[in-house]
Amino acid sequence: MPYKDREIEKLYYTMGEVTQLFDVNASQIRYYEREFEILQPKKNKKGNRLFSPEDVENLKIIFSLLKDKGFTLQGAKDYLRTNKTEVKENQKVIESLERLKQFLLEVKEKL
């Protein structure tokens, strides 16, 4: 049976990795942590924030609502409170479509 590469998912991401992933300052991530209750990173003994993959997904949702859909902070908070499961399902669909788009672009380049 041939070996199949699989994506290794980290258990926790550091603040630096998250800021690079979203291309924002650490202060903005800390601010969103205070404002949105769905964002709950763990803290180690030194006080460093460790973000789980679920926290990263929640950040993607927050950035999508604020940047792409134009919600205000209060509007995004209210929307997340009332439509939490719907928003998470929509985010999964968006991510799968982005992966499909990336695959199709790679196929186009090879042609």
N, C-alpha and C positions, 0 to 999 in steps of 0.2 A: 504494500500500500504506500503510495507516494506521500511524502511529507507535505502538509499544506500549511503555509504560513498563516498565522492568525495574529490579529492585532492584540497586543498585550495592553491591557487596561490597568492603569495605576489605581491603587486604593485611595491615595490622597495626592492632591496637587498643592504645591506651595503657593504663597501669594505671588511670588515672582513669576511662576509659570502661568498663573491665571491672568496676571496683568499683561504678559506677552501674548497670551491667547486672544484676549479681547482688545489689545492695544490701547489700554487706558492706564491711568495712574492708580496706585494702591489706595490713595485717599478716596477715589470714586468707588472702589470695591467696598471699602470700609463703610462708606456712606450708605450704599445700597444694603449692606448687611444690617445697619441700624434701621433703615426704612422699611425693608421687606421682611416679613416674618417667615417666609418660606426659605430664606437664605440663612442657614445655620452651620457655618463651618466650625470644626472642632479646633480646640486650642491645645497645644502641648504645654509642658511645664514652664517653658520659657515665654509662653504667650503668643507664639507664632501660630497663625491661622493655617489650618490644613483643610482644603476643600475636597469633599468627596465627589465622585462623578455625578451624583444627584445634584450637588450644589452647583457644579459647572453647568448642568442642564438647566437649572433654575436661573442661573445668570444669563444663559442664552435666551430664555423666555423673557426675562426682564429687559435685556437689551433690544430684543425684537419688538416688544411693546413700546418702549420709549423711543427708539431710533427709527424703526421701520414703519410702525403704525402711528406714531406721533402722539401717544398718550402722555398726559402729564403724570407726575409722580403719584399724586392722589388718585387719578383716574386708573393708573396701572395697578395700584394697591387694591382699589375697589374691584376692578375687573378680575384680578387674581383670586380675591376672596370668594367671589360668586361663581366663577367659571374655572376653577382650578383643574379639574380633570379634562375639560374640553381644551384648555390651553395646552396642557401637556400632550394630549393626543395630536393637536394641530402641529406642535413643535416636532413630534416624531415624523409626521407626514412631510413637513418642510425639509427635515434632514434627509429623509429618504429620497426626495425629489432632487436635492442638491447633489447627493451621491450619484444618482442616475445621470444628472446633467454632466457631472465631472467625467463619468464613464463614457458618455457619448462624445464629449469633447476630445477625450483621449483616442477614441476610435476614429474620429474625424481627422485627427492629426496623423494617424498611421496610414490613412488612405492616400 
